[in-house]
């Protein structure tokens, strides 16, 4: 029997409830030690205080046993830890009253990775997967007073070496920075083993919280608000409740599903028969005229708080809350006149995916705290992104990651954690993967931001095109292909269907085409590494648009203040030992230099080289992304590689490890603006585009176009009233180039365009140069500046009599935030940049310096 009840909030009676559950946090008081070798006196073993969550390596660095792994060439000095076994121990107290609960369950949210867990002399758990949480009933093992937990973590190298030896062939795990490729056998974060941007720190330890849960009567173990059908008129949901009853016989109970809208509490009740042990219930609930969750810039991120209560004899004996938003998300992958589309619809509306690929932001994973996630999503929002891809070589992210995405309207593409190599597919391995997938699908499925499941990163690509068959016999390759189908075309999609049932899944990314096969760019998503690995020029990207770009990028060094944290001045050169350790891509530095030779004058010194590299990355990637955004609806996504770093390194990131925005991040902010200007040079014309994500047309906009001489300033100006069509990219004005600038003038003339609303507010600005800097006649000029100093904020005012291109404002404070940077300072223009950081003190007058392109040659 089901009853639907709507009552005003103040009419709900308060239920008097006896304590039905209790939680004891078990994160404090841990110690750890290296397991004694057979010839070592165990009395001499050193025990250290451990931080939980954490890892062995993080604690050893914190305690000074290991050196700073980021500095110099210290990476090689910490590798011995991965070959050792490590023990953790803790004592905790349980009272006589607590022993009276019906059950006691220890919840290990994450153990990394191979471990045996003992409690009071009994082994209670064996683990072999970093990504699975484990709940263990321990009531019969608990004692009044002190209880002892002991965990032995086994070296993931030693543990899996027999697997490698018995296989007889080496897996082609090129990003595993050790001769023996063991990462594929371990269900732990692949990036811990190294990557082409990553340091190797193969960690062990308690990487997520530990807690003791005490229950009476029943516990609700899982609550899924399944969104069956959602539109603006009706939300059909299915409330799936998984619970455990400690009663010895069937009892009658009530399940209440409660949610609030405005000032009302709405709930439905259903009478159920509660059987001993596990129970699963599904209760349908319809909500009329729901307030939909919308992506950023489309509307509000409306969130509903749903609560399920289990009631027996008018007493609430268990309850659980889910916070989610109601929306529909579909992946559209359909045949069309061009080939096959690849885009997403949210609430029935196509969305252009603006965003980036995300790697874990710390190699020492547990350093990612709530402050880290808030700062990361500030950076996403600050660059006007609406999409982020959680890449398959990292981890299934912390709950706070998805909560931030929910609240900010950022859609999440979620890879399962497989990347760039074939994997085993024996029954035991797949059983391990099955448990991992179920655990994480159930953990993440209530988040409205979660848009898409993807089986892996580039595994199919590697099998087909990376030459792995040259190193192993045909029967091994055949087994890898068969294993791919078993894992990514059968197991994972079946689990997504069964345990999620609302989101689309793709076997891998890219689905069909990679950069070496541009003839297939009209179908599916693309990892276009024609730029960078293919050594194509930046401007070539506009002529090879994909349907959806899920990876593409270009490297740069971090700025000098970051380099100074790991390298002394005698190491400031491309081929120095320290710089080589901090460049994990085999051809990275030579490619940066090769592109720089294509587009810029040779810099005078290493510091200028670093600066020009930052400018080149930013301007080149802007050109690529703008072409993709102009190309909608044919192209419907630009997720560049990559937004962040896991340590201070030369990489494709747009923000370095210390949260310094590179030029690329400022350029992404501009080109990803909700309403942005774009300029296309085509067939002797300049086409001016409005690129809008807004769901309403914008009318009465004023487009101003200035033709600017580098030395003399504005030579010509024209204005037009234009409209920006909703959720589209359209040409709003075309100008014949020969009508505004002569051929000989292009080397010292630029286009400065901006879009204003009817009230005069500038919406978007775009500078366009006819050539790259090595073909421009950039004038020598001095930047005039003044700085207003106060605690936490410096205000910098800049001007120049002549063009100063890509002006970089520098301050020796890591992570300082700039309102703008890497700007084109036009002749006679005055610009103000605000620098903020809690480390800035007005009395210190920390030096602010400036650099522009013409000064570097």
C-alpha positions in Angstrom: 0.0 0.0 0.0 1.4 3.4 -1.0 0.2 6.8 0.4 1.2 10.1 -1.0 1.1 12.9 1.5 1.9 16.7 1.1 2.1 18.7 4.3 3.4 22.1 5.3 6.8 21.9 7.0 5.6 23.0 10.3 3.0 20.3 10.5 5.5 17.4 10.5 5.6 15.8 13.9 9.0 15.2 15.5 9.7 11.5 15.9 11.3 10.5 19.2 14.0 8.1 18.2 16.3 5.9 20.2 19.9 5.8 19.0 19.9 3.2 16.3 23.4 3.7 15.0 26.8 5.2 15.9 30.0 5.9 14.0 33.5 5.8 15.4 36.2 7.4 13.2 39.4 5.3 13.1 41.7 7.7 11.3 43.8 8.8 14.2 46.6 7.1 16.1 48.0 4.9 13.3 51.6 3.9 13.2 53.6 2.3 10.3 56.9 0.5 9.8 58.9 -1.3 7.1 58.5 -5.0 7.4 61.7 -6.5 8.8 63.8 -8.5 6.4 64.4 -12.1 7.4 68.0 -11.3 8.6 66.9 -8.1 10.4 66.4 -8.0 14.2 62.7 -7.2 14.6 63.4 -5.4 17.8 65.2 -2.7 15.8 62.2 -2.0 13.5 61.3 1.7 13.6 57.6 2.7 14.0 56.5 6.1 12.7 53.3 8.0 13.2 51.1 7.8 10.2 48.6 10.2 8.8 45.4 8.5 7.6 44.3 9.0 4.9 47.8 8.9 3.4 50.5 6.7 2.0 53.8 5.3 3.1 55.7 7.6 0.8 53.8 10.7 1.8 54.5 10.0 5.5 58.2 9.2 4.9 58.5 12.5 3.0 56.7 14.4 5.7 59.0 12.8 8.4 62.1 13.6 6.5 63.1 10.0 5.9 62.7 10.5 2.2 63.9 13.7 0.4 61.6 16.1 -1.5 60.9 14.0 -4.6 60.1 17.1 -6.7 63.5 18.7 -6.2 66.4 18.1 -8.6 66.8 14.4 -9.4 65.5 13.2 -6.1 62.9 11.0 -7.8 65.4 8.2 -8.2 66.2 8.3 -4.4 62.6 7.3 -3.4 62.1 4.3 -5.6 63.3 1.7 -3.1 60.1 2.1 -1.1 57.9 0.4 -3.7 59.9 -2.9 -3.3 59.3 -3.2 0.4 56.3 -4.4 2.5 54.9 -2.1 5.2 52.8 -2.6 8.3 50.2 -0.3 9.9 48.8 -0.7 13.4 46.3 1.0 15.6 44.5 0.5 18.9 41.0 1.7 19.5 38.5 1.4 22.4 35.0 -0.1 22.4 32.7 0.2 25.4 30.4 -2.4 26.9 27.4 -0.4 25.7 28.7 -0.3 22.2 29.1 -4.1 22.2 25.3 -4.3 22.7 24.6 -3.1 19.2 23.2 -5.7 16.8 26.1 -5.4 14.5 29.5 -3.7 14.1 31.0 -3.0 10.7 34.4 -1.6 9.9 34.4 0.4 6.7 37.7 0.6 4.9 36.9 3.1 2.1 40.2 2.6 0.3 43.3 0.4 0.9 46.2 0.8 -1.6 46.4 -2.0 -2.7 47.5 -5.5 -1.7 46.8 -6.0 2.0 45.9 -8.4 4.7 43.9 -6.9 7.6 43.8 -8.4 11.1 41.7 -7.5 14.1 42.4 -9.0 17.5 44.2 -12.0 16.0 41.8 -12.8 13.1 42.4 -12.0 9.5 39.2 -10.1 8.5 40.0 -9.0 5.0 42.3 -9.5 2.0 42.4 -6.7 -0.6 43.8 -6.4 -4.2 42.1 -3.3 -5.5 42.7 0.3 -4.6 39.3 1.4 -6.0 37.0 -0.7 -3.8 35.7 0.1 -0.4 35.2 -2.8 2.0 32.7 -3.3 4.8 33.5 -6.1 7.3 31.2 -7.3 10.1 33.4 -7.6 13.2 30.9 -7.8 16.0 32.0 -11.2 17.1 35.7 -10.1 17.1 35.4 -6.9 19.1 36.4 -6.8 22.8 35.4 -4.4 25.6 38.3 -2.0 26.0 41.3 -2.1 23.6 41.0 -3.6 20.1 44.0 -3.9 17.8 43.9 -3.4 14.0 47.0 -4.5 12.0 47.4 -4.2 8.2 50.2 -5.6 6.2 50.6 -3.9 2.8 52.6 -5.9 0.2 54.8 -4.3 -2.4 52.8 -4.1 -5.6 56.1 -4.9 -7.3 57.0 -8.0 -5.3 53.3 -9.1 -5.2 52.8 -9.1 -9.0 56.3 -10.1 -10.2 55.2 -13.8 -10.4 52.4 -12.8 -12.7 54.9 -11.2 -15.1 57.3 -14.1 -14.9 54.5 -16.6 -15.6 53.1 -14.6 -18.5 56.4 -14.8 -20.3 55.9 -11.5 -22.3 56.1 -7.8 -21.3 53.0 -5.8 -21.5 53.5 -2.7 -23.7 53.0 -0.3 -20.8 55.3 2.5 -22.0 54.3 4.9 -19.3 55.3 2.5 -16.6 58.7 3.9 -15.7 60.4 0.6 -14.7 61.9 -2.1 -16.8 59.4 -4.7 -15.4 56.0 -3.5 -16.5 53.8 -4.4 -13.5 51.2 -1.7 -13.5 48.8 -3.7 -15.7 48.5 -6.5 -13.1 47.7 -4.1 -10.3 44.2 -2.5 -9.9 45.7 0.7 -8.6 46.1 4.2 -10.1 48.2 3.7 -13.3 49.7 7.2 -13.0 51.5 6.1 -9.7 53.8 4.1 -12.0 54.8 7.2 -14.0 53.4 8.8 -17.2 54.7 11.1 -20.0 54.0 14.0 -17.6 54.3 12.1 -14.3 56.8 11.2 -11.6 56.8 7.6 -10.4 55.7 7.1 -6.8 54.1 3.6 -6.5 52.4 4.1 -3.2 51.0 1.9 -0.5 48.8 2.7 2.5 45.4 3.6 3.8 44.4 6.2 1.2 40.8 6.7 2.3 39.1 7.0 5.7 38.4 4.1 8.1 35.4 4.0 10.4 33.5 1.6 12.7 29.7 1.6 12.2 27.4 0.3 15.0 23.8 -0.7 14.1 20.6 -1.7 15.7 17.7 -3.3 13.9 18.6 -2.3 10.4 21.0 -0.3 8.2 20.3 1.3 4.8 23.3 0.4 2.7 22.5 2.1 -0.6 19.9 4.5 -1.9 19.7 5.3 -5.6 17.4 8.0 -7.0 17.1 6.6 -10.5 15.9 9.2 -13.0 13.7 7.2 -15.4 12.2 10.0 -17.4 12.8 13.7 -16.9 11.4 16.8 -18.6 10.1 20.2 -17.5 6.5 18.8 -16.9 7.2 15.5 -15.2 10.0 13.8 -13.4 9.6 10.0 -13.1 12.0 8.6 -10.6 12.5 5.2 -9.1 13.9 5.1 -5.5 16.0 1.9 -5.1 16.7 1.1 -1.5 19.1 -1.6 -0.4 19.0 -2.4 3.3 20.0 -5.1 5.8 17.7 -6.2 8.7 19.2 -7.7 11.8 15.8 -9.0 13.0 15.5 -12.8 13.1 12.1 -12.8 11.5 10.0 -10.9 9.0 8.6 -7.7 10.4 6.2 -5.1 9.0 7.8 -1.7 8.3 7.2 1.5 6.4 9.5 3.1 3.9 9.1 6.8 3.6 10.6 8.8 0.7 10.7 12.5 1.6 11.7 15.6 -0.5 11.3 19.3 -0.1 10.1 21.9 -2.6 10.0 25.5 -1.5 8.3 25.5 1.9 6.6 22.2 1.6 7.7 18.7 2.6 6.5 16.0 0.2 6.7 12.4 0.9 5.3 9.0 0.0 5.0 6.0 2.2 4.9 2.3 1.3 4.3 -0.7 3.7 6.9 -3.4 3.3 7.7 -6.8 4.7 11.2 -6.7 6.1 12.9 -10.0 5.8 16.0 -11.1 7.8 19.2 -10.1 6.0 19.3 -8.3 2.7 16.3 -6.5 1.3 15.8 -4.5 -1.9 12.9 -2.2 -2.6 12.0 0.0 -5.5 9.5 2.8 -5.0 8.3 4.9 -8.0 7.8 8.6 -7.4 6.5 11.2 -9.9 7.2 14.9 -9.4 5.1 17.4 -11.4 6.8 20.5 -12.9 10.2 19.7 -11.5 12.9 22.3 -11.1 15.5 21.0 -13.5 19.3 21.0 -12.9 20.9 22.9 -15.7 24.6 23.2 -16.8 26.4 26.4 -16.1 25.1 29.4 -18.1 21.9 27.6 -18.9 20.1 28.2 -15.7 20.2 27.2 -12.0 21.7 24.0 -10.6 18.5 23.1 -8.8 19.2 20.3 -6.2 16.7 18.1 -4.4 17.3 16.6 -1.0 15.7 13.1 -0.9 15.5 11.2 2.3 14.5 7.6 2.8 13.4 6.5 6.2 12.8 3.0 7.5 10.0 3.2 10.2 9.0 0.3 12.5 6.4 0.9 15.2 6.4 4.6 14.5 10.1 4.8 15.2 12.7 5.7 12.5 15.3 2.9 12.7 17.4 3.9 9.7 17.6 6.7 7.2 19.7 7.9 4.3 19.8 11.2 2.3 20.7 11.7 -1.4 21.2 15.2 -2.8 20.8 15.3 -6.6 19.5 17.3 -9.4 16.8 16.2 -11.9 17.8 16.4 -15.5 18.1 14.2 -18.6 21.5 13.6 -20.4 21.9 11.8 -23.7 24.9 11.1 -25.8 23.9 11.5 -29.5 25.9 9.2 -31.7 23.9 8.9 -34.9 24.5 8.7 -38.7 24.1 12.0 -40.5 25.0 13.6 -43.8 28.6 14.1 -42.7 29.3 10.7 -41.1 28.3 10.1 -37.5 27.6 12.7 -34.8 29.1 12.8 -31.4 27.6 15.3 -28.9 25.5 15.5 -25.7 22.0 16.7 -25.0 21.0 18.1 -21.6 17.3 18.4 -21.0 16.8 17.9 -24.7 19.1 20.7 -25.7 22.4 20.1 -27.6 25.4 21.4 -25.7 28.9 22.3 -27.0 31.3 20.7 -24.6 33.9 23.3 -23.5 36.5 21.9 -21.2 39.5 19.8 -20.5 41.0 16.5 -19.5 41.7 16.1 -15.8 44.5 14.1 -14.2 44.8 13.6 -10.5 46.2 16.9 -9.1 48.7 15.2 -6.8 51.0 12.3 -7.3 50.6 11.9 -3.5 46.9 11.4 -4.0 45.7 12.0 -0.5 47.0 15.6 -0.5 43.8 16.5 -2.5 41.7 17.9 0.3 38.5 20.0 0.1 40.5 23.2 -0.4 42.2 21.6 -3.4 38.8 20.6 -5.0 37.3 24.0 -4.4 40.4 25.7 -6.0 40.3 23.3 -8.9 36.6 24.0 -9.7 37.3 27.7 -9.3 39.8 27.3 -12.1 37.3 25.3 -14.2 34.7 28.0 -13.7 37.2 30.7 -14.2 37.9 29.5 -17.7 34.2 29.2 -18.5 34.2 25.4 -18.9 31.1 23.3 -18.8 32.7 19.9 -19.2 35.6 17.9 -17.6 36.9 14.5 -18.5 38.1 12.3 -15.7 40.9 10.5 -17.5 41.3 6.7 -17.3 44.9 6.6 -16.0 44.1 8.3 -12.7 41.5 7.4 -10.0 37.8 7.5 -9.6 37.7 10.8 -7.9 36.8 11.8 -4.4 33.2 12.5 -3.5 34.0 16.2 -3.2 35.0 16.4 -6.9 31.5 15.3 -8.0 29.8 17.4 -5.4 31.6 20.5 -6.7 30.6 19.6 -10.2 27.0 19.2 -9.2 26.8 22.6 -7.5 28.6 24.4 -10.3 26.9 22.9 -13.3 30.0 21.2 -14.7 29.3 17.9 -16.7 31.6 15.0 -16.0 32.8 12.5 -18.6 34.0 9.5 -16.5 36.5 7.0 -17.7 36.9 3.7 -16.1 40.5 3.4 -14.9 42.2 1.8 -17.8 44.7 3.5 -20.0 47.1 3.1 -23.0 47.9 -0.6 -22.6 46.3 -4.0 -23.0 45.1 -5.7 -19.8 44.7 -9.2 -18.5 41.3 -10.7 -18.9 41.4 -13.9 -17.0 38.5 -14.8 -14.7 40.1 -13.6 -11.5 41.1 -10.3 -13.1 37.7 -9.7 -14.5 36.0 -10.6 -11.2 38.2 -7.9 -9.6 37.2 -5.4 -12.3 33.6 -6.3 -11.9 33.6 -5.6 -8.2 35.5 -2.3 -8.8 33.0 -1.2 -11.5 29.9 -2.0 -9.4 31.3 -0.2 -6.4 32.1 3.0 -8.2 29.0 3.0 -10.4 26.9 2.8 -7.2 29.1 5.4 -5.5 28.8 8.0 -8.3 25.4 7.4 -10.0 23.4 9.9 -7.9 25.4 12.8 -9.1 23.6 14.9 -11.7 26.9 16.2 -13.1 27.9 12.7 -14.2 27.1 12.6 -17.9 28.9 9.7 -19.5 30.8 6.4 -18.9 33.8 5.5 -21.0 35.5 2.2 -20.8 39.1 3.2 -21.2 41.6 5.7 -22.7 43.3 4.7 -25.9 43.4 0.9 -25.3 41.6 0.1 -28.6 43.8 2.6 -30.4 47.0 0.9 -29.0 45.8 -2.6 -29.9 45.2 -1.6 -33.5 47.9 1.0 -34.3 50.8 1.1 -31.9 52.7 -1.9 -33.1 52.3 -4.1 -30.1 52.2 -7.1 -32.4 55.9 -6.6 -33.2 56.9 -7.6 -29.6 54.5 -10.5 -28.9 53.3 -13.5 -30.9 50.0 -13.5 -32.8 48.2 -15.7 -30.1 49.0 -13.1 -27.5 47.6 -10.3 -29.6 44.5 -12.4 -30.4 44.1 -12.8 -26.6 44.4 -9.1 -26.0 41.7 -8.4 -28.6 39.4 -11.0 -27.2 40.1 -9.6 -23.7 39.2 -6.1 -24.9 35.8 -7.3 -26.0 35.2 -9.2 -22.8 36.1 -6.2 -20.6 35.0 -3.1 -22.6 32.2 -4.4 -24.9 30.6 -6.9 -22.6 31.4 -6.6 -18.9 31.5 -2.9 -18.3 28.5 -1.9 -20.5 26.4 -4.6 -18.8 27.3 -3.3 -15.4 26.5 0.3 -16.4 23.2 -0.8 -17.7 22.3 -2.8 -14.6 23.6 -0.5 -11.9 23.1 2.9 -13.5 20.6 2.4 -16.3 20.3 6.1 -17.1 23.6 7.1 -18.8 25.3 6.2 -22.1 28.5 4.2 -22.3 31.2 4.0 -25.0 33.8 1.2 -25.1 36.8 3.6 -25.2 38.1 7.0 -26.3 38.8 7.6 -29.1 35.9 5.5 -30.4 37.1 5.3 -34.0 39.5 7.9 -35.2 42.9 9.2 -33.9 45.2 11.8 -35.4 46.7 9.6 -37.9 43.4 8.9 -39.7 41.8 12.3 -40.5 39.6 10.6 -43.1 37.6 9.3 -40.1 37.3 12.7 -38.3 33.7 12.8 -39.5 32.8 10.0 -37.1 32.9 9.9 -33.3 35.4 11.5 -31.0 39.0 12.1 -31.8 42.3 12.4 -30.0 44.0 14.8 -32.4 47.7 14.7 -31.8 48.5 16.0 -35.3 49.4 19.1 -33.4 52.4 18.2 -31.3 53.3 14.5 -32.1 52.3 15.0 -35.8 54.2 18.3 -35.9 51.4 20.0 -37.8 51.2 23.8 -37.6 48.6 25.4 -35.3 46.7 26.8 -38.2 46.2 23.3 -39.7 43.8 22.4 -36.9 41.1 24.5 -38.5 41.2 22.4 -41.7 40.7 19.0 -39.9 37.8 19.6 -37.5 36.5 16.5 -35.7 33.0 15.9 -34.6 34.2 15.9 -31.0 37.8 16.5 -29.8 38.3 14.6 -26.6 42.1 15.1 -26.5 44.5 17.5 -28.1 47.2 19.7 -26.7 50.6 21.4 -26.7 53.4 21.5 -24.1 55.0 24.3 -22.2 57.4 24.7 -19.3 55.9 26.1 -16.1 56.9 29.7 -15.4 60.3 30.4 -13.8 59.1 30.8 -10.3 57.9 27.1 -10.5 61.1 26.0 -12.1 63.1 27.6 -9.3 61.4 25.3 -6.8 63.1 22.3 -8.3 66.2 23.5 -10.3 69.2 25.7 -9.4 70.4 28.3 -12.0 73.1 26.0 -13.3 70.4 23.6 -14.4 68.4 26.2 -16.4 68.9 24.7 -19.8 66.9 22.4 -22.0 69.2 19.4 -21.8 70.3 19.7 -18.2 70.0 16.6 -15.9 67.3 18.2 -13.7 65.3 19.6 -16.6 65.4 16.2 -18.3 64.0 14.5 -15.2 61.2 17.1 -15.2 60.3 16.4 -18.9 58.8 12.9 -19.2 57.8 13.1 -22.9 60.7 11.7 -24.9 60.6 14.3 -27.6 59.1 17.1 -25.5 61.8 19.8 -25.3 62.9 19.3 -28.9 59.3 19.7 -30.1 58.8 22.9 -28.1 62.0 24.3 -29.7 60.9 23.1 -33.2 57.6 24.9 -33.0 59.3 27.9 -31.5 61.6 28.0 -34.5 58.5 28.0 -36.8 56.8 30.9 -35.1 59.1 33.1 -33.0 62.5 34.6 -33.1 65.1 32.7 -31.1 65.0 33.8 -27.5 68.1 35.4 -25.9 68.2 33.0 -22.9 66.5 30.2 -21.0 64.1 32.5 -19.1 63.0 34.1 -22.3 62.6 30.6 -23.9 60.3 29.6 -21.0 58.2 32.8 -21.4 57.9 32.5 -25.2 56.9 28.8 -24.8 54.1 29.8 -22.5 52.9 32.5 -25.0 53.1 30.0 -27.9 51.1 27.3 -26.1 48.4 29.8 -25.2 48.0 31.5 -28.6 48.3 28.2 -30.5 45.8 26.4 -28.4 43.4 29.3 -28.6 43.6 29.2 -32.4 42.7 25.4 -32.4 39.9 25.7 -29.9 38.3 28.7 -31.6 38.2 26.9 -34.9 36.4 24.0 -33.2 33.9 26.3 -31.5 33.3 28.2 -34.8 32.7 24.8 -36.4 29.5 23.8 -34.6 27.2 22.0 -35.1 29.5 19.8 -37.1 32.0 19.9 -34.2 30.4 19.8 -30.8 33.2 19.4 -28.3 36.7 20.7 -27.4 38.2 18.9 -24.4 41.9 19.8 -24.4 44.7 17.9 -22.8 45.3 18.8 -20.0 44.2 21.3 -17.4 46.5 20.4 -14.4 49.7 18.8 -13.2 50.4 16.3 -10.5 53.9 17.7 -9.7 56.1 20.5 -11.0 56.9 19.4 -14.5 57.0 20.4 -18.2 53.7 19.3 -19.6 50.5 20.0 -21.6 48.8 21.6 -18.6 47.2 25.1 -18.7 47.7 25.5 -14.9 51.0 24.4 -13.3 51.3 22.4 -10.1 51.4 25.4 -7.8 48.2 26.8 -9.3 49.8 29.4 -11.6 47.7 30.0 -14.6 49.7 29.6 -17.8 48.9 31.8 -20.8 46.8 28.9 -22.2 44.3 29.1 -19.3 43.7 32.8 -19.9 43.2 32.1 -23.6 40.8 29.3 -22.8 38.9 31.6 -20.5 38.4 34.0 -23.4 37.6 31.5 -26.2 35.3 29.6 -23.9 33.3 32.7 -22.8 29.5 32.1 -22.8 29.4 34.6 -25.6 32.7 35.0 -27.4 34.0 36.7 -30.5 35.8 34.7 -33.1 37.7 35.8 -36.3 38.3 33.6 -39.3 40.6 34.4 -42.2 39.2 32.7 -45.2 39.1 33.3 -48.9 40.5 36.8 -48.6 37.9 37.8 -46.0 37.8 38.2 -42.3 34.6 36.5 -40.9 33.5 37.8 -37.5 31.6 35.2 -35.4 29.5 35.2 -32.4 29.9 31.9 -30.5 27.1 31.7 -27.9 26.2 29.1 -25.3 23.2 31.1 -24.0 19.8 29.6 -24.6 18.3 33.0 -25.6 19.1 35.2 -28.6 21.1 38.3 -27.7 20.1 41.3 -29.8 21.2 45.0 -30.0 24.9 44.0 -29.5 27.5 46.5 -30.8 30.5 45.0 -32.7 33.4 47.4 -32.9 36.3 46.6 -35.2 39.5 48.6 -35.0 42.5 48.5 -37.4 45.5 49.2 -35.3 49.0 50.1 -36.3 51.6 48.8 -33.9 53.2 52.2 -33.4 50.6 54.7 -34.4 47.4 53.2 -32.8 43.9 53.1 -34.3 43.9 53.8 -38.0 40.3 52.9 -38.8 37.2 51.9 -36.9 33.7 50.7 -37.8 30.7 49.6 -35.7 27.7 47.4 -36.4 24.6 46.3 -34.6 24.6 42.5 -34.5 22.6 39.7 -33.0 24.0 36.6 -31.4 21.9 33.5 -32.1 21.3 31.3 -29.1 23.4 28.2 -28.6 25.2 28.5 -31.9 28.1 29.9 -33.8 27.3 32.3 -36.6 29.1 34.8 -38.9 27.7 38.3 -38.0 30.0 40.3 -40.3 32.4 39.7 -43.2 35.1 42.2 -44.2 37.3 42.0 -47.3 40.9 42.1 -46.0 42.2 44.2 -48.9 39.6 46.9 -48.1 41.1 47.5 -44.6 44.8 46.7 -44.9 47.4 46.4 -47.6 49.7 43.5 -48.0 52.7 45.5 -46.9 50.9 46.7 -43.8 50.0 43.3 -42.4 53.3 42.9 -40.6 52.7 46.0 -38.4 48.9 46.0 -38.3 46.4 44.1 -36.1 42.6 43.8 -35.7 41.2 44.7 -32.3 37.5 43.8 -32.0 35.1 43.8 -29.2 31.5 43.2 -28.5 29.4 45.3 -26.2 25.8 45.2 -25.0 23.4 48.0 -25.3 24.5 49.5 -22.0 28.1 49.6 -23.1 29.4 46.7 -21.1 32.2 44.8 -23.0 31.2 41.1 -23.4 34.1 39.8 -25.4 37.4 41.1 -26.9 39.4 39.5 -29.7 42.8 40.5 -31.1 43.8 39.2 -34.5 47.3 39.3 -36.1 47.9 38.4 -39.7 51.1 36.6 -38.9 52.9 34.9 -36.1 55.5 37.0 -34.3 58.6 36.0 -36.3 57.0 37.7 -39.3 55.7 40.7 -37.4 57.5 44.0 -37.2 57.0 44.4 -33.4 58.2 47.8 -32.2 60.7 48.3 -29.4 58.8 49.9 -26.5 58.9 50.5 -22.8 56.1 49.6 -20.5 55.1 52.3 -18.0 53.7 51.0 -14.8 52.4 51.9 -11.3 51.5 49.6 -8.5 49.1 50.2 -5.6 50.0 47.9 -2.7 47.8 46.6 0.1 47.6 43.4 2.0 46.3 40.6 -0.1 46.0 42.7 -3.3 48.3 44.6 -5.6 46.7 46.7 -8.4 49.0 47.2 -11.4 48.4 49.8 -14.0 50.2 49.4 -17.4 50.6 51.5 -20.5 52.8 51.7 -23.6 53.2 54.2 -26.4 53.5 51.3 -28.9 52.2 47.8 -29.0 53.6 45.5 -26.3 52.6 42.0 -27.4 51.7 39.2 -24.8 52.7 41.2 -21.8 53.5 38.9 -18.9 53.1 40.3 -15.4 55.3 38.3 -13.0 55.4 38.2 -9.2 57.5 35.8 -7.2 54.6 34.4 -5.2 53.4 30.9 -6.1 49.7 30.6 -6.8 49.0 34.3 -6.9 45.9 35.1 -9.0 45.8 37.7 -11.7 42.6 39.3 -13.1 44.4 39.0 -16.5 47.8 38.2 -17.9 49.7 37.7 -21.2 47.8 40.6 -22.6 48.3 42.6 -25.8 48.9 46.2 -24.6 47.8 48.5 -27.5 49.4 51.8 -28.3 48.3 54.4 -25.8 46.1 52.0 -24.0 46.0 51.9 -20.2 45.2 48.5 -18.6 44.7 47.5 -15.0 45.5 44.1 -13.6 44.7 43.0 -10.0 46.9 40.5 -8.3 45.6 38.7 -5.3 47.2 36.3 -2.8 47.0 36.0 1.0 50.9 36.1 0.9 50.9 39.6 -0.5 51.7 42.3 2.1 51.3 46.0 1.4 54.4 46.9 3.4 56.6 44.4 1.6 56.1 45.9 -1.9 56.9 42.5 -3.4 58.4 43.3 -6.8 56.2 43.1 -9.9 58.0 42.8 -13.2 57.0 42.7 -16.9 58.1 41.1 -20.0 56.8 41.3 -23.7 57.7 39.5 -26.8 59.9 42.2 -28.5 62.3 42.1 -25.5 63.2 38.5 -26.1 65.3 39.0 -29.3 
